[in-house]
Amino acid sequence: MRWFAAVLTLSACSARTSPDAGPQAAAVDPTEALLAAALAAHQRQDYPAFVAKTQHALATDPDNAVHRYNLACGHALLGQPDQAFAALQATLDAGHFFDLEHDPDLASLHGDPRFDAMVTSLRDQVLRIHNGERAFDLGPALDLAPEGIAHDPATGRTFVGSTRYGRIDVHQDGTVTPFATIEVGGRPVSVLGLEVDAARDRLWAVGTAFGAHVDNTPEDAGITAVIGVDLASGAIHEVHRGDRPGHFGFNDVAVGPDGALYLSGSGVFVVRPGTRAPVRLQEQPLSERPSNGIAVSSAGVLYVADREGISRIDLTMMTRVELTPPEGVHLGRIDGLYAIEGGLVGVQHQNPWRVVRIDLKPNGRTITGVEVIEQRPDALVSATTGAVVGDDLLVIGRAALPEGTDADGLGQFPGQATVLRVPLHP
């Protein structure tokens, strides 16, 4: 389940909901609220409630592929294979593809000829594009549930965050060592977005209460902050909280040229230099859709991704304009979003997950082309975010569990934490 409160992969187990976060947040779409309630029931392992709330969401939005797929997962979890297959078939007939064979919610369907036929059909239909290579694994642990990744060009270190343990590990010269553990107000939070701010000797980490954390409780809902970690020592120096009880929190962070911190969530939030509290960015028109990937270009232009696509926010005029992709191209559900020379690159959860490069005109307002540079590689069954390193993108995700591994006790997102190196211009 990766769409954190209502938008990041496409399933109850591998999909992500975008966050609903912070003070002065924009109004939440009723459909998103229903999805958030369904996913909360899933995290509690209250699967009858998960199915009931998902059915309500589907009745509100009958064409929503996430709801339909989540309904299939719920029926599978309840041992109702016929209902599960009916929901899966309806999803596939509508042209939506999911990574069925690696979704633990569907484990009860394994061995059924109907499931094998669906998996085979999907393998035949989804094109494999593989330009990257497996860069490194993060030690032997199979339950880190990685989410954020950041790279420090000055030292060559790569930082990776764990949603399972709220820990940041650092990889350098083939070794992986613990770097920092994130808490907010003494409570456990998952590490989500990460961004290196070398000019200020900071690693910025989004810490948000999330059901994947081994110590998470329902009472922690709404705890969220962006946290400044000393790049040298791993000491926590700054905590900018944006609590909103009962809701999901911040999701990702991008650093502006002046050091301002831009946060995705229900709307876009900013922590300006010299201030402490995140405040809602007042761009016009305000979007009610939860945001996910977020990036700032070298020219100081902000780009924000949500379930429908990418918007460009002019930080001088405070205006928001949605970028128009080429005909037939959908740029919704981008998790990690990064500014590169000549455009953007995103990790997209879209039939199945893939990495896309988005070329822009010099004014940054018009898309001139979109290229899929990685899709359905053997190395990873799912991916979340990335970090630009020179002409490559380091993508963090999970490899499949070794055959015969007992997944009991490994949490919601088991798998070998792995980093893939993908060339930006293959």
C-alpha positions as CSV (number, residue, x, y, z in Angstrom):
1,M,0.0,0.0,0.0
2,R,2.0,3.0,-1.1
3,W,-0.4,5.8,-1.9
4,F,-0.1,7.4,1.7
5,A,-3.4,9.1,2.3
6,A,-4.6,9.2,-1.1
7,V,-2.2,9.0,-4.2
8,L,1.7,6.9,-4.4
9,T,1.7,3.0,-6.2
10,L,-1.6,1.5,-7.3
11,S,-2.7,-1.0,-4.7
12,A,-3.5,-1.6,-1.1
13,C,0.0,-3.1,-0.7
14,S,2.1,-1.5,-3.4
15,A,0.2,1.7,-4.0
16,R,0.8,4.9,-2.4
17,T,-1.7,7.6,-1.3
18,S,-0.5,11.2,-1.4
19,P,-0.4,12.8,2.0
20,D,-2.9,15.1,3.7
21,A,-0.8,17.3,5.9
22,G,-0.1,20.4,7.9
23,P,-1.9,23.5,9.2
24,Q,-4.1,25.5,6.9
25,A,-4.3,22.5,4.5
26,A,-6.6,22.7,1.4
27,A,-9.9,20.9,1.5
28,V,-9.7,17.2,0.8
29,D,-11.5,15.6,-2.1
30,P,-14.3,13.3,-0.6
31,T,-13.0,10.4,-2.7
32,E,-9.5,10.9,-1.3
33,A,-10.9,10.9,2.3
34,L,-12.7,7.6,1.6
35,L,-9.5,6.1,0.3
36,A,-7.6,7.3,3.3
37,A,-10.2,5.7,5.6
38,A,-10.0,2.5,3.7
39,L,-6.2,2.4,3.9
40,A,-6.3,3.1,7.6
41,A,-8.5,0.1,8.1
42,H,-6.1,-2.0,6.0
43,Q,-3.2,-0.9,8.3
44,R,-5.2,-2.0,11.3
45,Q,-5.8,-5.3,9.5
46,D,-9.5,-4.7,9.8
47,Y,-10.2,-6.2,6.3
48,P,-14.0,-6.3,6.5
49,A,-13.9,-2.5,7.1
50,F,-11.3,-2.1,4.4
51,V,-13.6,-3.8,1.9
52,A,-16.7,-1.9,3.0
53,K,-14.9,1.5,2.9
54,T,-13.4,0.7,-0.5
55,Q,-16.8,-0.3,-1.9
56,H,-18.1,3.1,-0.7
57,A,-15.2,4.8,-2.4
58,L,-15.8,2.9,-5.6
59,A,-19.5,3.8,-5.6
60,T,-18.4,7.4,-5.4
61,D,-15.9,7.1,-8.2
62,P,-16.7,4.0,-10.3
63,D,-13.9,4.5,-12.8
64,N,-11.1,4.7,-10.2
65,A,-8.6,2.0,-10.8
66,V,-7.1,2.2,-7.4
67,H,-10.4,1.5,-5.6
68,R,-11.2,-1.4,-8.0
69,Y,-7.8,-3.0,-7.4
70,N,-7.9,-2.4,-3.6
71,L,-11.3,-4.1,-3.6
72,A,-9.7,-7.1,-5.2
73,C,-7.0,-7.1,-2.5
74,G,-9.6,-6.9,0.2
75,H,-11.6,-9.8,-1.0
76,A,-8.3,-11.9,-1.4
77,L,-7.4,-11.0,2.2
78,L,-10.9,-12.2,3.3
79,G,-10.5,-15.5,1.5
80,Q,-13.1,-14.6,-1.2
81,P,-11.3,-15.6,-4.4
82,D,-14.3,-15.3,-6.8
83,Q,-15.0,-11.7,-5.7
84,A,-11.3,-10.9,-5.9
85,F,-11.0,-12.3,-9.4
86,A,-14.1,-10.4,-10.6
87,A,-12.6,-7.1,-9.3
88,L,-9.2,-7.9,-10.8
89,Q,-10.7,-8.8,-14.2
90,A,-12.7,-5.6,-14.3
91,T,-9.6,-3.6,-13.5
92,L,-7.6,-5.3,-16.3
93,D,-10.4,-5.0,-18.8
94,A,-10.3,-1.3,-18.3
95,G,-6.7,-1.3,-19.3
96,H,-5.1,-0.9,-15.9
97,F,-2.1,-3.1,-15.2
98,F,-0.7,-4.0,-11.7
99,D,2.2,-6.1,-10.4
100,L,-0.1,-8.9,-9.2
101,E,2.5,-11.5,-8.6
102,H,4.5,-9.4,-6.0
103,D,1.6,-8.0,-4.1
104,P,1.3,-9.8,-0.7
105,D,-2.4,-9.0,-0.4
106,L,-3.0,-11.4,-3.3
107,A,-1.1,-14.3,-1.8
108,S,-4.2,-16.3,-1.2
109,L,-4.8,-16.4,-5.0
110,H,-1.4,-17.9,-5.8
111,G,-1.8,-21.4,-7.4
112,D,-5.2,-20.6,-8.9
113,P,-5.1,-21.1,-12.7
114,R,-7.0,-17.8,-13.1
115,F,-4.3,-15.9,-11.2
116,D,-1.5,-17.6,-13.3
117,A,-3.3,-16.6,-16.5
118,M,-3.6,-13.0,-15.4
119,V,0.1,-12.8,-14.5
120,T,1.1,-14.3,-17.8
121,S,-1.1,-11.9,-19.8
122,L,0.3,-8.9,-18.0
123,R,3.9,-10.0,-18.6
124,D,3.0,-10.2,-22.3
125,Q,1.4,-6.8,-22.5
126,V,3.7,-4.6,-20.4
127,L,6.9,-3.7,-22.3
128,R,10.2,-4.1,-20.5
129,I,12.6,-1.2,-20.8
130,H,15.8,-1.8,-19.0
131,N,18.7,0.7,-19.3
132,G,19.8,0.8,-15.6
133,E,21.9,-1.5,-13.5
134,R,21.7,-2.6,-9.9
135,A,24.1,-0.2,-8.1
136,F,24.0,-1.6,-4.5
137,D,21.9,-3.3,-1.9
138,L,21.4,-2.0,1.7
139,G,22.7,-4.9,3.7
140,P,20.9,-8.1,4.5
141,A,17.8,-6.7,6.1
142,L,14.6,-7.6,4.2
143,D,12.2,-5.3,6.1
144,L,13.6,-1.7,5.7
145,A,10.7,-0.6,3.5
146,P,12.8,2.2,1.9
147,E,11.2,5.4,0.7
148,G,13.6,8.4,0.4
149,I,17.1,8.7,-1.1
150,A,19.5,11.6,-1.3
151,H,23.1,12.0,-2.6
152,D,25.9,14.2,-1.3
153,P,28.2,15.0,-4.2
154,A,30.9,16.5,-2.0
155,T,31.5,13.2,-0.1
156,G,30.0,10.6,-2.5
157,R,27.7,9.4,0.3
158,T,24.1,8.2,-0.5
159,F,21.5,8.5,2.2
160,V,18.5,6.2,2.4
161,G,15.5,6.3,4.7
162,S,13.5,3.5,6.2
163,T,9.7,3.7,6.7
164,R,9.9,0.6,8.9
165,Y,12.4,1.9,11.5
166,G,12.5,5.6,11.0
167,R,16.2,5.4,10.4
168,I,18.5,6.9,7.8
169,D,21.4,4.8,6.6
170,V,24.4,6.0,4.6
171,H,26.1,4.1,1.8
172,Q,29.7,4.8,0.9
173,D,32.5,2.8,-0.7
174,G,30.4,-0.4,-0.6
175,T,29.5,-0.2,3.1
176,V,26.2,0.7,4.8
177,T,26.2,2.2,8.2
178,P,23.4,3.8,10.4
179,F,23.5,7.6,10.3
180,A,20.5,9.0,12.2
181,T,17.2,7.9,13.7
182,I,14.2,10.3,13.4
183,E,11.6,11.0,16.0
184,V,9.2,13.9,16.4
185,G,8.2,14.9,19.9
186,G,9.5,11.5,21.2
187,R,7.2,9.6,18.9
188,P,8.3,7.2,16.1
189,V,7.9,8.5,12.5
190,S,8.8,7.0,9.1
191,V,11.5,8.6,7.0
192,L,9.9,9.7,3.7
193,G,11.4,12.4,1.5
194,L,15.2,13.2,1.8
195,E,17.1,16.1,0.3
196,V,20.8,17.1,0.7
197,D,21.3,20.9,1.3
198,A,25.1,21.1,0.9
199,A,25.2,24.9,1.1
200,R,23.8,24.7,4.6
201,D,25.4,21.4,5.7
202,R,22.0,19.8,6.1
203,L,20.2,16.6,5.2
204,W,16.5,17.5,5.2
205,A,14.3,14.5,6.1
206,V,10.5,14.3,6.1
207,G,9.4,12.4,9.2
208,T,5.7,11.4,9.3
209,A,3.7,8.9,11.4
210,F,2.9,6.0,9.1
211,G,1.5,2.5,9.7
212,A,4.6,0.8,8.1
213,H,6.7,1.8,11.2
214,V,7.3,-1.0,13.6
215,D,6.3,1.1,16.6
216,N,3.4,3.1,15.0
217,T,0.2,3.4,16.9
218,P,-3.2,5.0,15.8
219,E,-2.6,7.8,18.3
220,D,0.4,8.9,16.3
221,A,-1.7,9.9,13.3
222,G,-1.0,13.5,12.2
223,I,2.6,13.7,13.6
224,T,4.7,15.2,10.9
225,A,7.8,17.4,10.4
226,V,10.7,18.3,8.2
227,I,13.9,17.8,10.1
228,G,17.4,19.2,9.6
229,V,20.1,16.6,10.2
230,D,23.8,17.7,10.3
231,L,25.5,16.3,7.2
232,A,28.7,15.6,9.1
233,S,27.5,14.1,12.4
234,G,23.9,13.0,11.9
235,A,22.8,15.2,14.8
236,I,19.3,16.6,14.6
237,H,19.4,20.5,14.6
238,E,16.0,21.7,13.4
239,V,12.5,20.3,13.6
240,H,9.7,22.1,11.7
241,R,6.4,20.5,12.8
242,G,3.1,20.7,11.0
243,D,0.8,18.5,13.0
244,R,-2.7,17.9,11.9
245,P,-4.3,15.2,14.2
246,G,-6.0,12.3,12.4
247,H,-4.5,13.0,9.0
248,F,-1.4,11.9,7.1
249,G,1.5,14.3,7.1
250,F,4.2,15.7,4.8
251,N,5.5,13.5,2.1
252,D,8.5,15.0,0.2
253,V,10.8,18.0,0.4
254,A,12.7,20.2,-2.1
255,V,15.1,23.0,-1.2
256,G,14.9,26.4,-3.0
257,P,18.0,28.4,-4.0
258,D,17.5,30.6,-0.9
259,G,17.2,27.7,1.5
260,A,13.4,27.7,1.6
261,L,11.9,24.2,2.2
262,Y,9.0,23.2,0.0
263,L,6.8,20.3,1.2
264,S,4.2,18.3,-0.6
265,G,1.0,17.3,1.1
266,S,-2.6,18.5,0.9
267,G,-1.4,21.5,-1.1
268,V,2.1,22.8,-0.9
269,F,3.8,24.1,2.2
270,V,6.9,26.2,2.8
271,V,9.3,26.8,5.6
272,R,11.0,30.1,4.8
273,P,14.5,30.9,6.0
274,G,14.5,32.2,9.6
275,T,11.0,30.8,10.3
276,R,10.0,27.6,12.1
277,A,6.4,26.7,11.2
278,P,5.4,25.3,7.8
279,V,2.7,27.5,6.1
280,R,0.4,26.8,3.2
281,L,1.8,28.2,0.0
282,Q,-0.9,30.6,-1.4
283,E,-0.5,30.0,-5.1
284,Q,-3.5,30.6,-7.4
285,P,-5.5,28.6,-8.2
286,L,-5.1,26.5,-5.0
287,S,-5.3,22.8,-5.8
288,E,-7.4,20.4,-3.6
289,R,-5.5,17.4,-4.9
290,P,-2.9,15.9,-2.5
291,S,0.6,16.4,-3.9
292,N,3.5,14.0,-3.9
293,G,6.7,14.6,-5.9
294,I,8.1,18.1,-5.6
295,A,11.2,19.8,-7.2
296,V,12.7,23.2,-7.6
297,S,14.7,24.1,-10.8
298,S,17.9,26.1,-10.8
299,A,15.9,29.1,-11.9
300,G,13.7,28.8,-8.7
301,V,10.6,27.4,-10.4
302,L,8.6,24.9,-8.4
303,Y,7.1,21.8,-9.9
304,V,4.6,19.6,-8.0
305,A,3.2,16.2,-9.0
306,D,-0.2,14.7,-8.0
307,R,-2.4,11.9,-9.2
308,E,-3.4,13.8,-12.3
309,G,-0.1,15.3,-13.5
310,I,2.5,18.0,-12.9
311,S,2.0,21.7,-12.1
312,R,4.4,24.5,-12.5
313,I,4.2,27.1,-9.7
314,D,5.8,30.6,-10.3
315,L,7.1,31.5,-6.9
316,T,7.3,35.2,-7.9
317,M,3.7,35.6,-9.2
318,M,2.4,32.7,-7.1
319,T,0.5,31.2,-10.0
320,R,-0.1,27.5,-10.8
321,V,-0.3,26.2,-14.3
322,E,-0.7,22.5,-15.1
323,L,1.8,21.2,-17.7
324,T,0.2,19.6,-20.8
325,P,1.8,16.3,-21.8
326,P,1.8,15.0,-25.4
327,E,-1.4,13.3,-26.5
328,G,-1.8,9.8,-25.1
329,V,0.8,10.4,-22.3
330,H,-0.3,10.4,-18.7
331,L,2.0,12.0,-16.1
332,G,-0.1,11.3,-13.0
333,R,1.1,9.5,-9.9
334,I,4.7,10.5,-9.9
335,D,6.4,9.8,-6.6
336,G,9.9,11.2,-6.8
337,L,10.2,14.3,-9.1
338,Y,13.6,16.0,-9.8
339,A,14.7,19.0,-11.9
340,I,17.5,18.3,-14.4
341,E,19.1,20.2,-17.2
342,G,16.4,20.7,-19.8
343,G,13.5,19.3,-17.8
344,L,12.4,16.9,-15.2
345,V,12.7,13.2,-14.3
346,G,10.2,11.3,-12.3
347,V,9.6,7.9,-10.7
348,Q,6.0,7.1,-11.8
349,H,3.7,4.5,-10.4
350,Q,1.9,3.8,-13.7
351,N,1.2,0.4,-15.2
352,P,3.8,-0.7,-13.8
353,W,6.3,1.6,-12.1
354,R,8.7,3.4,-14.4
355,V,11.2,6.2,-14.7
356,V,10.3,9.0,-17.2
357,R,12.3,11.9,-18.5
358,I,10.2,15.0,-19.3
359,D,11.8,17.5,-21.7
360,L,10.8,21.1,-21.4
361,K,11.2,24.2,-23.4
362,P,13.8,26.7,-22.0
363,N,11.0,28.7,-20.3
364,G,10.0,25.5,-18.3
365,R,6.4,25.9,-19.2
366,T,5.9,23.5,-22.2
367,I,6.6,19.8,-22.4
368,T,8.4,19.0,-25.7
369,G,8.7,15.2,-25.1
370,V,8.4,12.4,-22.7
371,E,10.7,9.3,-22.7
372,V,10.3,6.2,-20.6
373,I,13.9,5.3,-19.6
374,E,13.2,2.4,-17.2
375,Q,10.2,0.2,-16.9
376,R,9.5,-3.2,-15.3
377,P,13.2,-4.1,-14.7
378,D,14.1,-7.5,-13.2
379,A,16.1,-5.8,-10.3
380,L,13.1,-4.1,-8.5
381,V,9.5,-5.1,-7.9
382,S,8.7,-1.6,-6.7
383,A,10.4,1.8,-6.5
384,T,9.6,5.1,-4.7
385,T,12.0,8.0,-5.2
386,G,15.4,8.9,-6.7
387,A,18.4,11.1,-6.5
388,V,20.1,12.8,-9.4
389,V,23.9,12.0,-9.6
390,G,25.5,13.5,-12.6
391,D,23.9,12.0,-15.7
392,D,22.2,9.3,-13.7
393,L,19.2,8.8,-11.4
394,L,19.7,6.6,-8.4
395,V,16.3,4.9,-7.7
396,I,15.5,3.3,-4.4
397,G,13.1,0.3,-4.2
398,R,12.6,-3.3,-3.2
399,A,13.8,-6.4,-4.9
400,A,11.8,-9.6,-4.6
401,L,12.2,-11.7,-1.5
402,P,14.5,-14.7,-2.1
403,E,12.5,-17.8,-2.9
404,G,11.4,-19.6,0.2
405,T,11.8,-16.6,2.5
406,D,9.4,-16.5,5.4
407,A,7.8,-13.0,5.3
408,D,6.2,-13.2,8.7
409,G,7.3,-10.3,10.8
410,L,8.8,-8.4,7.9
411,G,6.1,-5.7,7.8
412,Q,3.9,-4.4,5.1
413,F,6.6,-3.9,2.4
414,P,9.1,-6.8,2.6
415,G,12.0,-7.1,0.2
416,Q,15.7,-6.4,-0.3
417,A,16.3,-2.7,-0.2
418,T,18.1,-2.0,-3.5
419,V,19.3,1.0,-5.5
420,L,19.2,1.0,-9.3
421,R,21.4,3.4,-11.4
422,V,19.4,4.6,-14.4
423,P,21.0,6.8,-17.1
424,L,19.0,10.0,-17.8
425,H,19.8,10.0,-21.5
426,P,20.2,6.3,-22.5
